[in-house]
Amino acid sequence: MGRAIFFDVDGTILTRDQKVTPTTRSALRSAAARGHTLLLCTGRCDKEIYPWLWQLGFTGLVGSNGAYVKVAGRVVQDVNFRPEEIQELARWFTAAGAGFIWQSAEALYPAGTALDRFRTHKKDAMPGDWSAYAEQITPYVRYETPRVASKVSFVLPGSSGLHLADVVAQFGERFTIVAGSMGPDGQENGELSPRGMDKSVGLKLAAHELGVPLSDTVAIGDSANDVTMIKAAGLGIAMGNGTPEAKKAADWVTDSIDDDGVATALRHFQLV
């Protein structure tokens, strides 16, 4: 039986210019051809996934940091905030002057300056070229407070004097909060999910759905929201460009994304 291999997206598969290198593409297709099941395990929601990514051999998605799980086209889990929680969080982030984006299975709901970071001509834009991302999400953007959402990503403006620790102090006992990896350089950002939701939860649920024991799962990631899945998997791998926390949690550290770290890992463990 092949393994179930869970891949983070940004910083693991996708470069800062929203591309997958030819070597990584080839390695992913080879792993799928060898009989392994490839799943995306990401903070992104379903609507943020480029359609062409599925053509690289992926058959499942653990999205919104574990709150949403889809395997072979079947939605296995879709956990959302309660409506009153959405209203409370929206008021707090608005008062803080934060830019934030709600995610649901059907749409994205930006508030404040949330989308500015993906526009390359803006002063506080994300490093790299995110024009493909902006194009991908445009049909699913709604400018309103959602009634249903599974995650909110936020960027704290430097002028507010607030830090991620302040968000944790305010909401950490009621929600899952991790440092984000999709923010402009020099600005603190994070991801807030329903209580108990993280990538390890989605990984375990997807593996159970596939009938794959945890000992036969592999997880590859690079940032704070990947730590739990790296620890939970039978084999946890951190990218060379990963955070210190991700590397510490891993069984093995591969090369950076710019040096085709995914392909290196798959070859090292004879998965291709």
N, C-alpha and C positions, 0 to 999 in steps of 0.2 A: 504494500500500500504506500502511495506517495504521501508526502507531508503536506500540511497546511501552512503556507508561508504568508505572513502578514507584513505588509510594507507600509510604512509611513509615506506620505506624499511629498510635502514641501521640505526640501533639504535632504531628502533620501532618494526619491525618484526624480522629482522635478528640480531643475536648477533655478537660480534666481531669475532667469529669463524664460521660465515656464517651458522648458524643453527637457527631453530625455535624450541622453547621449546615445549614439548608435551602438556602442558596446553594451550599455545597459539594456537597450531594447532587445538586442540579440540574446542576452543572458535570460531575460524574463521569458521570452518565447521558448527558449531551450528548456527552462525549468518546467514550463507548462507542458511541453512535448514529452518530458520525462515522466509525466503523470502526477506532478505535484499540483495542488490547488492553490492558486494565487488570489489573495484578497488584499484590497486596499484598507488600511487602518489609519484613519485620518481625523483631524479636527474639522475637515470640510464636510459639508452636507452633500446630499445626492446631486443637487443642482450645480454644485461647484466642480463637479468631476467632468473633465473633458471627455467627450464621447470616444475620441481616438485612444484614450487610455485603455478602454475595455478590449481593444484589438490587440493589446500586448499580452493577452492571456489571462486577464483577471476575470473571475467569475463571482466575486462577492465584495461587499462593502461593509466595513465597520466605520460609520460616519458619526459626525458630531461628538467626537471623543467617547464613543461607545453607546450613546443614547439611541442610535439608529443602526440596525443591522439588517442587511439584505443578502441572502445567499441564493445563488442560482435563480434570481428574479423574484424570490419570495421574501417579503418583509417579515422578519422574525421578531423584531423589536422596534418600537418607536415611542420612546419615553419623552414626555414634554413637561414644561413648567405648568403650574396652575395659573389660570388667568390673573388672579390677584398678585401672584409673584411677579409676573411680567410687568404689571402696572407699577409695583413697588420698585423693581429694579430700574425700569425706565425713568421713573422720577429721580432716583438717586444719581444715575449716570448723567442725566440731563443737567441736574443741579451742579454736578462736578465739572461740566463742560467737556465731558468725554465724547469721543466719537465711538459709536458702537453699532454692531450689526447683529440682528437676530437671525437665526437659522431655523428653518423648518424643512420638512420633507418636500414641500411644494414651492417655497419661495424664500427670498432673503429680504430683510427689512432694515435698511440702513437709517441711522439717525445722526444728526450733527454733521461733522466732517468725515464720517466713516469711510466714504468712498474716495476721498481725496488722496489717500495713501497709495492707491492703485493707479493714479494718473501721473504719468512720468514727468509732466511739466510742472507739477506742484512742488513747492519748496520741501515739504516733509514727505515726499513720496517714498515708497518702498524701494530698496536697492534692486536694480535689475529692471527688466522690461516686463511689466504686468499687463500690457495691452490685451493679450490673449485672454487673461482672466476677466478683465473688464467686459470684453466682448461675450465671454461665456455666460456671465451672470446677468447681463442686461435684460434678457427676456423674463427673468424671474424676480426682478427687483420691484418691491412695493414700498411706497413712501407712506407708511402708517405704522402704528403700533400693532403688532400681531395679536391674534387671539390664541395662536398655537405656536410654540417655539421649543426647540430642544437644546439650544445653546446660544449664548451671546458672547461675542468677541468684542473687546474694548481696548481703546488706546487712551491713556491718561495724558492730558496736556501738561507740559512742564509748568505753565503758568498757574496751574491749580494747586501746586504744592503737594499733591496727593501721590502716593506710591502704591504698588501692588499690595504691600503689607496693610495699607489702610482698607483696601477692598476685602482682604482676608479677615481683618479685624471686624469689619461690618457684617460680612455675610458668610464667613468661613464655617460657622457651625451649622448652617442650613443648606449650603450648596457646595459642590466640588469646584475648586478654583485652582488653576495652574497658570504659570507664566506662559505667555503667548510667544509664537515665533513668526507672526505675520504683522509686525509693526515697523514703523520707520526707525532707522538707527537713532539711538539716543532717547527714545520715548518708551516708557514702560507700558507694556500691554499684557493682557491676560485673556483667559477663556473661562467662562463660568457656566456650569452645567447643573442639571438637577442632582440632588444629593445622591451620592453613591455611584454616579455614572463616571466611568473612565474607560480607557481603551482595553484594560484587562478584562472588564466585564463583557465588552463586546467580543473580544477574542475568545473567551471561554464559551460564550453562547454560540458563536459561529462554529467553533470546533465541535461542540456537542451536536449541532444541527448536521454537520458533515459526518459525524460518527468517527471523528479523529481524536485519539487521546491527546491530552496536553503534552505528553512526552514526545509526541510527533509533530508538535507545532514549532514554528520558527518565527521570530519577530525581529524586524530591522527598523531602527529609527534613529533620530538625532536630537530630539529636544525634550523639554519638560513633560509634555503630554504623552511622550513615548515611554517614560520610565516604568509605569505600571505594566504595560504590555511586554516590555523587555524582561521584567522580572517574572511575569506569569508564564511565558512561553517555555517550552522544553529547551529551546536554544534561543538566547537573547543576544542580539548583535547590535552594536552602536556604530554609527558612521564616524569616520575620522574627523569630520567637521562638527561632530555632536557636542552637546554641552557636557561639562564635567559630570553632572548627575547622571546623564544617559550612559556615559562611558563607565562610570562606577557600577551601574546596575547590570551591565552587560557581561556575558560569558566571554565575549570576544569583541575586539574593536577592529573594524575593517578600514580601508582607505577612505578618503574624503569623497564627496560626490563629484568633485572636479577630476578625481582620479579613478572614477568608475568603481566606487566602493561596493555597490550592490553586486556588480559582476564579480569582483574579487571575492566577496563572501560566498556567493553561490558556488564558485569554483572551489574555494578552500574546503567547503563542507560537502563537495561532490554532489551538489544538487542540480548540476547541469552536465 
